[in-house]
Amino acid sequence: MTKLAQWLWALALLGSAWAALTLDPLGLELPSPCREVLWPLPAYLLVSAGCYALGTVGYRVATFHDCEDAARELQSQIQEARADLGRRGLRF
């Protein structure tokens, strides 16, 4: 099973549980404070997931390790490519 399928199954399971508790097709009598929390729950979860994703990306960018050897190699390859294109008549 792919990661997408796992996420879709989890989303469907949580969505059906939310709908069953919120729309009350089973005849459960939930107290009013529980219903008030259940209605905006998907929006809270979406905002929480967005904050987590933003924090994860920020952390990964902040702790990204520089590859100085690879950067030097790439710069030398760029210089070689420019010299080769210059010999072929392309001007920068």
C-alpha positions in Angstrom: 0.0 0.0 0.0 1.4 3.4 -0.9 1.7 6.3 1.5 -1.0 8.1 -0.4 -3.4 5.2 0.1 -2.6 5.1 3.8 -3.3 8.8 4.2 -6.5 8.5 2.3 -7.7 5.5 4.4 -6.9 7.4 7.6 -8.7 10.5 6.3 -11.7 8.4 5.4 -11.7 6.7 8.8 -11.4 10.0 10.7 -14.0 11.7 8.4 -16.5 8.9 8.9 -16.0 8.9 12.6 -16.4 12.7 12.7 -19.6 12.5 10.5 -21.0 9.7 12.7 -20.5 11.7 15.9 -21.5 15.1 14.5 -24.5 14.2 12.3 -25.8 11.6 14.8 -27.1 8.9 12.5 -26.6 6.3 15.3 -28.9 8.1 17.8 -26.1 8.9 20.2 -27.1 11.8 22.5 -23.9 13.8 22.9 -23.8 16.7 25.3 -23.9 20.2 23.8 -20.2 21.0 24.7 -19.1 17.9 22.9 -21.0 18.9 19.8 -19.6 22.5 20.0 -16.1 21.0 19.9 -16.8 18.4 17.2 -18.1 20.8 14.5 -14.9 22.9 14.0 -12.6 19.9 14.7 -11.7 19.4 11.0 -10.6 23.0 10.6 -8.5 22.7 13.8 -6.9 19.6 12.6 -6.1 21.2 9.2 -4.6 24.2 10.8 -2.5 22.0 13.2 -1.3 19.9 10.2 -0.3 23.1 8.4 1.6 24.4 11.4 3.4 21.1 11.8 4.4 21.0 8.1 5.6 24.6 8.2 7.6 23.9 11.4 9.1 20.8 9.9 10.2 22.5 6.7 11.6 25.4 8.8 13.6 23.1 11.0 14.9 21.1 8.0 16.0 24.3 6.3 17.7 25.6 9.5 19.6 22.4 10.0 20.5 21.8 6.4 24.2 20.8 6.0 26.3 22.5 3.4 28.2 20.2 1.0 31.3 22.4 0.3 33.0 19.7 -1.8 29.9 19.2 -4.0 29.6 23.0 -4.3 33.2 23.3 -5.5 32.7 20.5 -8.0 29.5 22.1 -9.3 31.3 25.4 -9.7 34.1 23.8 -11.7 31.6 22.0 -13.9 29.8 25.3 -14.6 33.1 27.0 -15.5 33.9 24.1 -17.9 30.5 24.3 -19.5 30.9 28.1 -19.9 34.3 27.7 -21.5 33.0 25.0 -23.8 30.0 27.1 -24.9 32.3 30.1 -25.3 34.4 28.0 -27.7 31.3 27.2 -29.6 30.4 30.8 -30.1 27.9 31.5 -27.3 28.6 34.7 -25.5 27.5 35.4 -21.9 
